[in-house]
Amino acid sequence: MKIKRIIHIISGIVLLLSGVLLHQSCTSEFEEINTDPYNVYNDQLEADFQIVGGRFSEVLRNIYTFTPAWVTQLQQNLIGDVFSGYMMPPTPFEGNSNNMTYDLVPGWNEWPWNVAYQSIMAPLRIADAEAEKRGFNNFLAWSKICRVATMHRVTDIYGPIIYTRFGETDVTDNYDCQENVYDAFFKDLDDAIDMLTPLAKELENPDLTPFTPFDISDFDGSYEKWIRFANSLRLRLAIRISLVDPDRARQEGEAAVSHEFGVLSDPSSENFQMDNVNHPLNIINNSWNDIRMGAPMESILVGYEDQRISQYFLPSEIVEGQYKGIRQGIEIVSKDDYSPFSKLTIQNSIVLMTAAEVFFLKAEGALREWNMGGTAQDLYEQGIQASFDQHGLGDASTYYNNNTSTPIDYVDTFNADNNIAAATDITIQWDAGADFETNLERIITQKWIAMYPEGQEAWSEFRRTGYPGLFPVVINNSGGTISTTEFIKRIPFAQSDIATNPAGVEAARGCPEIGGADIGGTALWWDVN
């Protein structure tokens, strides 16, 4: 743990216990504590916000689950990480008839749902009840941001989710269709930003807030950084709906960027991440040998001579000194066949949103003629530079001025039947004379590279735009429910909720985006490309 963070936590507890930071609508007069010092009673918990704030550490550990690694493997790795093109297992799970070959495994695919409701929505509901009782509007705002940060990932996996009516026991139709979910997200973010902004401006010490003892992210409890993160989420979601509701998208996107605290912009201090952790990918990759580089990563990064490749992957053992990825949906007979392909490098931080991504979001907004405070080209190049800065790679200008390098054809050095031509010939350098789609592909391709290893967001953006160029599966075991050329679109509803909430699930299947087709090939509400 960082020394700065230890000092913050100690100082925060001292200030919280003294009531100095109780400047919101909660009472500042607590009953005198006269109890056994080895026990913790409710009045003590109230005094230091523990009864409310203690829930948030659990929440932040489960937006992307820290441990155990097998939960993360099912929550994201065998879904978004694979479908995004980032990674591919060398392991022939379920006799090689599994998610990777589009024979979706229900027992795997309910875990994003289970984690979200058990480890996010349930504790936040308790925290909200306690915060409302005490008038802790700051914690109510934090809860709203954390809910959106989690649940936009969940809705972008399944479509309709339980959100506005979560916890209601007297309704059977408790799912929200995805358009309504996004509307609720924007309202929650707007409320949270409005609650926190005046509090942030009142603080004498912006780096020390009531959140500090409970915030395990690099934001260290800073109101300002959480506001900027909320604005950045608002921009991410605005871009997501830009094809299906362009007017609302522009309104939300411009509001995010024009806010007085703005959006995330400093890759050295404003990425939304948790540091000094044993990333579950380290276990999945090294201890279990269950994940390797994906073929699209090889095609694009090697083709671009991208310096970030050594930050992401290790050279393979099958071809000495070369990076080799595995193509999705191929025939794998033995784990030994593809284990020598490129491993992932060791990860020490869980990174869920970066300043680089935000620059690319702004670049796309500018390309769509939204007011983003800069030109599409400038913001695009700033996004690449922010990614290089994040990985300590120095000046990126030579890279982003490269107008000749393109992705390479994929060659499977174990089985030539999997060879395939590059899925795109897009170059890196911005071309002001190119058409909209060509420059959009540039933005999304570079955003895809910069967001690694955050596969859930990368998969969502691939579905929305069709970029970057990925390779279709070789084996499609979906029985016609998922198109090989259109790729997988979603995960069917969780088996756990089908068993316990059949009426709710049946009603959700009637949402416009599902239309009764609860299958992997059904496009979500925003996926209209």
N, C-alpha and C positions, 0 to 999 in steps of 0.2 A: 504494500500500500504506500502511496506517495506521502512524503512528509507533509506537504502542503495540505493534503486531504485530512491527515490525522489532526493537524492544527485546526482545520476548519471544523471538524467534528467535535473536538474538545471545546473550542470556542463557541460553537453553535449550541451545545448542550448547556454551557454556562449561561449564555444569553437567554436561551429558551426557558431555563429554570427560573431565571430572574424576571421573566415576563417582559423583557425589553422589546421583543419583536412581536408582541401581541397587539399590533396596530390595526388589525382588521376588526370585524364586527363582534368577535368573541369577547367574553368577559376577561378582564385583566386581574380579577381578584379571585384567588383560589383559596380553599380552606387550608388552614395550617396543617402541615404534615407532621404527625406525631405517631410514628409507627415503627415496627421492627425494621431496622435498616437492611435486613437480609430478605425482606419480602417486598413485592411491588404491588401497590394498591391503585385503585382507579384514579384517585386524586393525584398521585404521582404521575401516572401515565398521562393524565390530562395536562399536567403542568409542562411536560416536555414533548407533548404532541405524539408520544409513542403510540397511544391507542389508535390514532389515525395514521400517522406517518409510517408506522411499522409495516403496514400492508404494502407499501410501495417498493420496498426492496424485493419482496417476493414477485411482484408484478414485473419489475425490470429484469428479473432473472428468467422470465418465461415468455416475454415477447418472442424471443428466440431462446429456447431452453438451454441453459448452461449444462445441466447435468440431471439425470444420466444421459450419456451420449446416445443410447438406443432410442430415447424419446426424440431427440433432435433428428436422428436418422429418419424417423417416420414423420415427424412434424414438418420437415423441410427437405432433407437431403435426397430422399427418394421421390420427391415431387418437384419442387421449384428448382433445386440445384441441377437436377437432370434435365427437366423440360426446358430450362433456359439455355442449354448447350454448354454450361460451364464444366460439368462433371459427368462421369459415367462409371458405374460399378464394373469391376472385372468379374464380379460374382454372379453365377447363374441362379439367382434367387428363384424359389418356387419352380425349379426345373426349367428356368429361363422363360417362364410365362408369367410376367410381372408388369409393373408399371412401365418399365423401359420398353417392353414390346406391346404396350397398350392393353394388356390383360390386367386391368386395374384390380388391386388387391384390397378388398374392403377393410380387412383387419389392420392394414397399414394406414389407410387413407382417412380414418376417423381421428387420427391423433392431432392434426391442427385444430380440429373442433374441440376435442376433449381438453387439450391444454388451455385453449383460449377461455373456455367457460369455467373450468375448475380452478385455474391458477391466475386468471386475469379478471374476468367479469365478476366472479363470486367474491374475491377479496375486495375489489373496488366497490362493490355494492355495500359491503360492511363498512368500509372506510367512508363512503358517502353518507351513510346513515349517521355515523359518529360525527362527521364534519358538520353536517346540517344541524345536529343537536347543539353543537358548540359554536356555530357561526363561523367556521373556518373556511371562508370562501376561497382562500388561496389553495387549500387542499382539494376543494371541489373542482377548481380549475385544472389542477395537476391531473386529477382523475380523468377529466374529460380528454385531455391530451393523450394520456396513456391508453385510454379506451380506443381512440381513433388510431393511434399508432399500432395497436394490436389488431383491431377488428377490420381495418381496411385490408390487411393481409388475408384475413379469413374469408371475407366476402369475395375477394378476388380469386379464391380457390373454389368456393362452392356456388357463389351467386347470392341468393336470398339467405339471410341469417337472422337470428334472434338478437335484436339490438334495442329498439325503443321500448319493447315490452318485456325485456329480460326480467325475470323474477316475478312476473305476474302469474298467479296460480289459478285465476278464474277465467282464463281464456284458452282456447284450443288453437285459434289461428294466431300464433304469436310470432311468426316470421315476418320480416319486412322484405318486400321485393327490393331489388338492388337500387333502383332509382331513389326509393325512399330512404334506403340506408345511406346513400351518398348525401342526400339532402340533410339527414340527421348529423352526419359527420361535419358538414360545413357549419351547421348551427352550433354544434358542440365546440368546434375550434373557435368560432367567432365569440361565443360566450367566454371561453377560457381566456382568450387574448384580451377581451374587454375587462375581465376580472383582474388579471395579473398586471396589465400595463400601468395603472395608477400606483399599484403597490411597488412595482419596480422603480418608479420615479421617486418614491418617497424614501427608499432605503438609503441610509447613510453609508453602509458598506454593501455595494452591489454583489459582492462575492460571498456574502453570508446571509442566509435566509432560513426560515423554518424548515425548508426542504433538505438542508445540507446534511444532517445526520443520516438521512434515509436514502439519499440519491447516490446510487452506486455507479451512475454513468459519469462520463467525463465533464458533464455540465456542473457537477458539484453543487447542485441546488440553486444555481443562478437563475433568478426570475428572467433576466434578459435572454439567456441562452434558451430557456424553455419557451419563451415567447417566439424567438427566432425559429426554433424547431417547429412550433405550432404553425407559424407562417409558411415554413418550408413544406410541411405536410399539406397545408392548404393548397400550395402551388402544385405539389405532386398530384393531388387529387383533381385539381382543376385541369391539368394537362391530361389526366386519365379520361376525363369526360369530354374532351375537346371535340371529338368527332360526333358524339351523340347529342350533346347540348352545348353548342359553341358559345351561345350568349352567356349562359350561366358560368361556363368555364372561364371566359374572359373576365367576367366580373370578379370571380373568386381569385383568379390569378393576379390580376392587377391590384386587388385589395391586399393580397399577401405581400407583394413586393413594395407597395407604397407605404406600408405601415411604418411608423416612426422607428421601430426597432429592426425592421427589415427581416431578411432571411439569413440562413447560414452562409458564411462567405470565407471563413478562415480555416483552411485545412489543418492548421497546427493546433487549433483549440476548439473548433466548433463542429467537428464530426460527432454525430450521435453514436457513441460507442462505449463499451465497457472494457477497461484495460486490465492487464495482469491476470488473465484467466487462462486456464487450460481449455482452449477451444475444443468443443466436441469433435470438430473435423479432424483434429490431431489424432484422436482415438480411432475414429472411423477409418482414417487414411493409414495410419502407421500401426496401430495395435491390431486392428481387424483386417487391414488391407481390403476394405470394402468400397473404396472410391478412388478414382483417378481422373486425370485431365480429360475433358471432353474434346472430341474431334474438332468442333468449330473453334475452340480456343487455339488449337494448333494451327488451323488454317489461317485465322485472322492475325494472331500475334506473331507467328513466324513470318507470314507474308509481309507484315508491316515492319519487321525487324524491331518490334516493340520492346523497349527496355524493361517494361513491367513484367515480362514473361518470367524472368528469374526471381521476381518478388512473389510470384504466384505459384510456380511449379519448379520441380527438379528435372534435370535431363533424365531421359528414360534409361532403362537397363537393357532394353531390347535392341536399340541402336545407339551405340555409345556417343554421348555428347549431343544427341538430338532430342528435342521435345516431341513426344508422341502421345496423342490423345486417342480415346476410344470412341467410336461412333455409336450413337444411341440405337437401341433396338436391333442389335446384331445377334447372330447365333453364337452363344458362349457355351462351350461344353464343359470346360474346366477352368476354375479360378486361376490356375497356374498359367494359362495361356496369355492372359492380359494383365496380370499383376506386374510384369516388368515395364509396363507403360508408365508415363510420367506421374509421379506422386505429387501431392500438394506440398507446398512449403509449410513450415510450422506457423500457426496463427496464435498470436498472444492477445488479440483484441477481437471482440465481437462488434463489428461495425454494421450498423443498420441504416445510416444515412450519412452521406458525405457532402461537404461543401462543393466538391466537384460535380456531384449529381445535380445540385441546385443550380449551378451555372448552366448545365445542359438543359435543365427545365426552363430556365429563363431564355436560353438560346432558342428553344422551340417556340416559346411564347412570342419572342421577337419575330421569328420566322412567320408566325401566324398574325403578325402585325398588332400584337398586344404591346402595351407600354411596359417594358421590362427594364428601363433605365440604361439601355445600350443596344447596339446592333447585334443581329444574330451572329455575325462573324466574330465580333469582339468577345461575346459571351461564350461562344464555342471554343475559341482559343484559350480563354480564361479557364474554362472547364478542364481542358487538357493540362494546362499548367498546374491547376490545383491538384489534379491527380498525380502528376509528377512530383509536386511538392509533398504530397501525402506520403509518397514512397521514397523520398529523399533522392530524387533523380535529377535535380537541377533544372537547367533551362530546357524548355520543351519546344523552342521555336524551330529548331531543325526538324523535329518530328512533325509538327503541325504544318510546316511548309513543304512537306514531302508530297509531290503530286504524281509520283510514278509507282510506288509500291501498292500492291493489291493482295488480297488473300490468295493463298496457294491451294492447289488441288490437294485433296486428302488421299493419302496412301496408307493403307493398313498393312504394316510390315509382317503381320502374322497371317492375314487372310485377304488376298487380293480381291476377293468377291465383294468386299466392302469399300473398295476404292470409289471415289466420286469426284467430279469436277468441283471447283470452288463455287460456293453458292452465290457469290457476288464478285463484281470487279470494282467496287467502290474504292476510291482513293481517299487520302486523308485531308489534303489541303482544301480549304474552303474555296468554292467557286461561285462568285457573285452572279455569274451569268448562267448558272445551272438552274434547272427547274426546281419547284418546291420539293417534290418527292426525292430528288437526288440529294439535296442538302438536308432534308429530314433524315434520310438514311445515314448520312455522315454523322449527324448529331446523335442518333440512337445507337449507332455502332460504337462511337466513342464513349457514350454513356454506359453502354453494356460493358465495355472493357473496364471503365473506371469503377463500376459498382461491385465488381467481383470481390468477395464470393457471395454476395447477397442475391442468391438465385431466385427468391420469391419475386422480388421487384423486377428482376431481369425477365422472368417468364411473363409477368403481367405486361410489360412494355413490348415484348415480342408479339404477344397476342393482339395488342392494340394496334401496332404499326406494321407487323410483318418483318421488322428489322431487329437485329442484323440477319444476314442470310445464314440460316441453319440447315442442317442435313436431315431429310426425312428418315424415319425408321426403316430398317431393312425388312424386319418381320413385324407384321401388324396382326396381333392376336385379339383384336377388339370385336371380331365378328361383325364388322361393318358399322359399329357405333362411333368410331373415330376415323376421320379421313387421314390417310397417309400424307396427302399433299397439303391439307389444311392444318395438320398438326392437332394435338390435344388442346381442348379449349377450357376444360374445368374438371373438377373431381365431383362425382355424385355425392348426394347427401350422406352424412355420417350414419353408419349402421347403429351406433349407440343411440342416436336421436330417433331413428326410424323405429327402434324397439320401444323407447320410452315415451315418444311424442308422435305417434303415427298420424294423428289428425293434423298437427302442425306441419309435418313434412308433406302430407298430402295437399294441404292448402298451398304450401310453398311451391309445389310442382305446378301450380296454376299460375304462378307469376309470369308476366309476359316474356321474360328472357328465357324461361324454362319451357313453357308451353307444353308441359306434360312429359317432355323428353329429358328425364333425369339420367343423362348419359355423358360420357366424356367429350363427345363431339358437339355439344350444345354451347354456342357462343354466349358469353355474358352480355349484360345490358350495354356496356360501353364498347364492346368488341364488334364494331360495325364495319371494319375496314374490309 
